[in-house]
Amino acid sequence: MAEMKTTVPFKGTAEQEQALKEVIAEMKDVQGALMPIMQKAQDIYGYLPIEVQTIISDELGVPIEKIYGIATFYSQFNLYPKGEYRISVCLGTACYVKGAGEIYEKLEQLLGVSDGECTSDGKFSLDSCRCVGACGLAPVMLVNDDVYGRITADDVDGILAKYRD
């Protein structure tokens, strides 16, 4: 199993664990229930950290490797929490050829996180994505619902500053 880089400490509550165990108890005898249980777990916690995967594994008697394999295969599952500000950089063809790769690398450097991860303060998460349908504005970066087009790596500091305060 690949090593998971934890950027935010797990803050699950007893209430969340109880809710998850109730879901598992309700669904565990249903054929094909593993993915729906994982989806409900992500609804409860917001993501599927190893601690949550372990609860599912223990309660269902399913190997943790199988759960981790599903969690990493399907893009609907997140292994890391999302930040207060969710940053996405389009790495589709139009954006990439106009410098999105450099923008993405600058964000990794400034935030100290990689794709899908969240800063330790929970403020920013970083994701790459494919075509957001704004090719005329390439390269494009989104912060939550705010769209920044025709930017360069030099613009990244100023954009982040708007959200740091």
C-alpha positions as CSV (number, residue, x, y, z in Angstrom):
1,M,0.0,0.0,0.0
2,A,1.3,3.4,-1.0
3,E,2.3,5.8,1.9
4,M,-0.4,8.4,2.5
5,K,0.9,11.9,3.2
6,T,-1.3,13.3,6.0
7,T,-1.5,17.0,5.9
8,V,-4.4,17.6,8.3
9,P,-4.7,15.7,11.6
10,F,-7.8,13.4,11.7
11,K,-10.5,15.0,13.7
12,G,-13.3,12.4,13.6
13,T,-15.8,12.6,16.4
14,A,-17.5,9.8,18.4
15,E,-20.8,10.9,16.8
16,Q,-19.4,10.5,13.3
17,E,-18.0,7.0,14.2
18,Q,-21.4,6.0,15.7
19,A,-23.2,7.2,12.5
20,L,-20.8,5.2,10.3
21,K,-21.2,2.1,12.4
22,E,-25.0,2.4,12.2
23,V,-24.7,2.7,8.4
24,I,-22.4,-0.4,8.3
25,A,-24.7,-2.4,10.5
26,E,-27.7,-1.5,8.4
27,M,-26.0,-2.4,5.0
28,K,-23.4,-5.0,5.8
29,D,-25.5,-8.0,4.7
30,V,-26.5,-6.4,1.4
31,Q,-24.7,-7.7,-1.7
32,G,-22.4,-5.0,-3.1
33,A,-22.7,-2.7,-0.1
34,L,-19.0,-1.8,0.2
35,M,-19.0,1.2,-2.2
36,P,-22.3,2.6,-0.9
37,I,-20.9,2.3,2.7
38,M,-17.7,4.1,1.5
39,Q,-19.9,6.8,-0.1
40,K,-21.9,7.3,3.1
41,A,-18.7,7.4,5.1
42,Q,-17.4,10.2,2.9
43,D,-20.7,12.0,3.4
44,I,-20.2,11.7,7.2
45,Y,-16.6,12.7,7.4
46,G,-16.1,14.7,4.1
47,Y,-13.3,12.4,3.0
48,L,-11.9,8.8,3.6
49,P,-8.8,9.0,5.7
50,I,-7.1,5.8,6.8
51,E,-8.8,5.9,10.1
52,V,-12.2,5.7,8.5
53,Q,-11.1,3.0,6.1
54,T,-9.9,1.0,9.1
55,I,-13.3,1.3,10.8
56,I,-15.0,0.0,7.6
57,S,-12.4,-2.8,7.3
58,D,-12.8,-3.9,10.9
59,E,-16.6,-3.7,10.9
60,L,-17.0,-5.5,7.6
61,G,-14.1,-7.9,7.8
62,V,-12.9,-6.7,4.4
63,P,-9.1,-6.3,3.9
64,I,-7.9,-2.6,4.3
65,E,-6.1,-3.0,1.0
66,K,-9.3,-3.6,-0.9
67,I,-10.9,-0.5,0.6
68,Y,-7.8,1.6,-0.1
69,G,-7.8,0.2,-3.7
70,I,-11.4,1.3,-4.2
71,A,-10.8,4.7,-2.6
72,T,-7.8,5.4,-4.8
73,F,-9.3,4.0,-8.0
74,Y,-12.5,6.0,-8.1
75,S,-12.2,9.8,-8.4
76,Q,-15.4,10.3,-6.3
77,F,-13.4,9.4,-3.2
78,N,-11.1,11.8,-1.4
79,L,-8.3,10.6,0.8
80,Y,-7.7,14.1,2.1
81,P,-10.1,16.8,3.4
82,K,-10.9,19.7,1.2
83,G,-9.8,23.2,2.4
84,E,-11.9,26.2,3.1
85,Y,-10.6,27.4,-0.2
86,R,-10.5,24.7,-2.9
87,I,-8.0,25.5,-5.6
88,S,-8.3,23.8,-9.0
89,V,-5.9,24.3,-11.9
90,C,-7.0,23.2,-15.3
91,L,-4.4,21.1,-16.9
92,G,-6.4,20.5,-20.1
93,T,-4.6,20.9,-23.4
94,A,-5.3,24.6,-24.0
95,C,-4.4,25.6,-20.4
96,Y,-1.4,23.4,-20.3
97,V,0.2,24.8,-23.4
98,K,-0.3,28.3,-22.1
99,G,1.5,27.6,-18.8
100,A,-0.9,25.9,-16.4
101,G,1.9,23.4,-15.4
102,E,4.0,26.3,-14.1
103,I,1.1,27.7,-12.2
104,Y,0.3,24.4,-10.6
105,E,4.0,23.9,-9.6
106,K,4.1,27.4,-8.1
107,L,1.0,26.5,-6.0
108,E,2.5,23.2,-4.8
109,Q,5.6,25.2,-3.8
110,L,3.8,28.0,-2.0
111,L,1.2,25.7,-0.3
112,G,3.5,22.8,0.4
113,V,0.9,20.3,-0.8
114,S,0.4,18.1,-3.8
115,D,-2.6,17.0,-5.9
116,G,-5.7,16.2,-3.7
117,E,-4.0,17.4,-0.5
118,C,-4.9,20.1,2.0
119,T,-2.7,22.5,3.9
120,S,-2.2,21.7,7.6
121,D,-4.3,24.7,8.7
122,G,-7.2,23.4,6.6
123,K,-7.3,26.7,4.6
124,F,-6.3,25.5,1.1
125,S,-6.6,22.3,-0.9
126,L,-5.1,21.8,-4.3
127,D,-6.5,19.8,-7.2
128,S,-5.6,19.4,-10.8
129,C,-8.5,19.0,-13.2
130,R,-9.1,18.5,-16.9
131,C,-10.9,21.1,-19.1
132,V,-13.3,23.4,-17.2
133,G,-14.7,24.7,-20.5
134,A,-13.0,28.1,-20.4
135,C,-10.4,27.5,-23.0
136,G,-10.6,31.1,-24.2
137,L,-9.4,32.2,-20.8
138,A,-6.4,29.7,-20.7
139,P,-4.7,29.1,-18.4
140,V,-7.4,28.9,-15.8
141,M,-7.3,28.5,-12.0
142,L,-10.4,28.3,-9.8
143,V,-10.6,29.2,-6.1
144,N,-14.0,27.8,-5.0
145,D,-16.3,29.5,-7.5
146,D,-13.9,32.4,-8.4
147,V,-12.4,31.9,-11.9
148,Y,-9.0,33.4,-12.7
149,G,-8.1,33.4,-16.4
150,R,-5.1,34.3,-18.5
151,I,-2.8,34.2,-15.5
152,T,0.8,33.4,-15.1
153,A,2.8,31.8,-12.2
154,D,3.8,35.3,-11.2
155,D,0.1,36.1,-10.4
156,V,-0.4,33.2,-8.0
157,D,1.0,35.0,-4.9
158,G,-1.4,37.9,-5.3
159,I,-4.4,35.6,-5.9
160,L,-3.6,33.6,-2.7
161,A,-3.2,36.8,-0.7
162,K,-6.9,37.6,-1.3
163,Y,-7.8,34.4,0.6
164,R,-5.1,34.4,3.3
165,D,-6.7,37.0,5.5
